[in-house]
Amino acid sequence: MIERLLSVLDIGFATLSGSTRNRGEVIRRLNEELDCRVFLGSLKAGGTGIDLVGGSVVIHYDRWWNAAREDQATDRVHRIGQKRAVQVFKLLTEGTLEEKIDAIITKKRELMEAVVQEDDPRLSKIFSREELLSMLQQV
């Protein structure tokens, strides 16, 4: 739907999905061509291994169950070489599955933040070296 609308509005765009053959060309187009104003990418195809420094706005329009996947996709625009501020929007429609997914993601984030506080200097002292090695050996 978004591709059709962009075509009708005559707005240049590049699309990356699981069926894309030349990922490098799609990324180069967004990052270097001035007429390419929009990048459409699936979370699976666009979430890893690419740098989208040509972008400055991220819109998640089809929410994913895993918040880390969305964050990783957003991080593709926050890369070395990015010269602009980046805005991130997450679209949801009231009363839909996406709204329920958003509630689940929010609960997961709150739980994670309550359990693990990344800036807590005591975190590295919770386990002894021996306990950490023991846990790693069990994996």
C-alpha positions in Angstrom: 0.0 0.0 0.0 2.8 2.4 0.8 4.7 1.7 -2.4 1.5 2.4 -4.4 0.9 5.7 -2.6 4.5 6.8 -3.1 4.3 5.9 -6.8 1.1 7.9 -7.2 2.6 10.9 -5.4 5.8 10.5 -7.5 8.0 10.2 -4.4 11.3 8.3 -5.0 11.7 5.2 -2.8 13.7 2.1 -2.4 12.4 -1.2 -1.1 14.2 -4.0 0.8 12.5 -7.3 1.5 13.4 -10.9 1.8 13.2 -11.3 -2.0 15.5 -8.4 -2.7 18.4 -9.6 -4.8 20.9 -6.6 -4.7 20.7 -5.3 -1.2 23.8 -3.1 -1.6 22.3 -1.2 -4.5 19.1 -0.6 -2.6 21.1 0.8 0.4 23.3 2.9 -1.9 20.3 4.4 -3.6 18.8 5.6 -0.2 22.2 6.8 1.1 23.4 8.6 -2.0 20.6 9.5 -4.4 18.7 12.7 -3.6 15.5 11.7 -5.4 15.2 8.6 -3.2 13.3 10.0 -0.2 11.8 6.9 1.3 13.2 3.5 2.3 10.7 0.7 2.8 12.1 -2.3 4.5 10.8 -5.3 6.3 12.1 -5.8 9.9 13.7 -9.1 9.0 15.4 -7.8 5.8 16.2 -4.3 7.0 17.0 -5.0 10.7 20.5 -6.3 10.3 23.7 -5.7 8.4 22.9 -2.4 6.8 23.6 1.3 7.4 20.9 3.7 6.4 22.6 7.0 7.1 20.7 8.6 4.3 17.6 8.5 6.4 16.4 10.8 9.2 12.9 9.4 10.0 12.0 5.9 11.0 8.4 4.8 10.9 7.4 1.4 12.2 4.1 0.7 10.6 3.8 -3.1 11.2 4.8 -3.8 14.8 6.9 -6.8 15.7 6.5 -8.9 18.9 10.2 -8.5 19.7 11.1 -5.0 20.8 14.8 -5.7 20.3 14.1 -6.4 16.6 12.4 -3.0 16.2 15.3 -1.3 18.1 17.8 -3.0 15.9 16.0 -1.8 12.8 15.9 1.7 14.2 19.6 1.6 14.9 20.3 1.1 11.2 19.7 4.8 10.8 21.7 5.8 13.9 25.1 4.8 12.4 28.5 6.3 12.1 28.3 8.8 9.3 24.8 10.0 10.2 24.8 13.8 10.1 21.1 14.5 11.0 18.8 14.0 14.0 16.7 10.9 13.6 13.0 10.8 14.5 11.2 7.5 15.3 7.5 7.0 15.0 5.6 3.8 15.8 2.2 3.6 14.2 -0.7 1.8 15.8 -4.4 1.7 15.1 -6.7 1.6 18.1 -8.5 -1.7 18.7 -6.1 -3.8 16.4 -3.6 -6.5 16.9 -0.8 -3.9 16.7 -2.2 -2.2 19.7 -2.1 -5.5 21.6 1.4 -6.1 20.4 2.4 -2.6 21.6 1.0 -3.4 25.1 3.0 -6.6 25.2 6.2 -4.8 24.1 5.7 -2.1 26.7 5.2 -4.7 29.5 8.3 -6.6 28.4 10.4 -3.3 28.4 9.1 -2.4 31.9 9.9 -5.8 33.2 13.4 -5.7 31.7 14.1 -2.3 33.1 12.8 -3.4 36.6 15.1 -6.4 36.6 18.2 -5.1 34.8 19.3 -1.6 35.0 22.1 -1.2 32.5 23.8 1.8 34.2 23.9 0.1 37.6 27.7 -0.1 38.5 26.8 -3.0 40.8 25.8 -5.3 37.9 29.3 -6.5 37.3 29.6 -7.5 40.9 26.4 -9.6 41.2 28.2 -12.8 40.1 31.7 -13.9 40.9 34.0 -14.9 38.0 33.5 -18.5 38.9 29.7 -18.2 38.8 29.9 -16.5 35.4 32.1 -19.2 34.0 29.9 -21.9 35.4 26.8 -20.3 33.7 28.6 -20.0 30.4 29.7 -23.7 30.5 26.1 -24.8 31.0 25.0 -23.1 27.7 
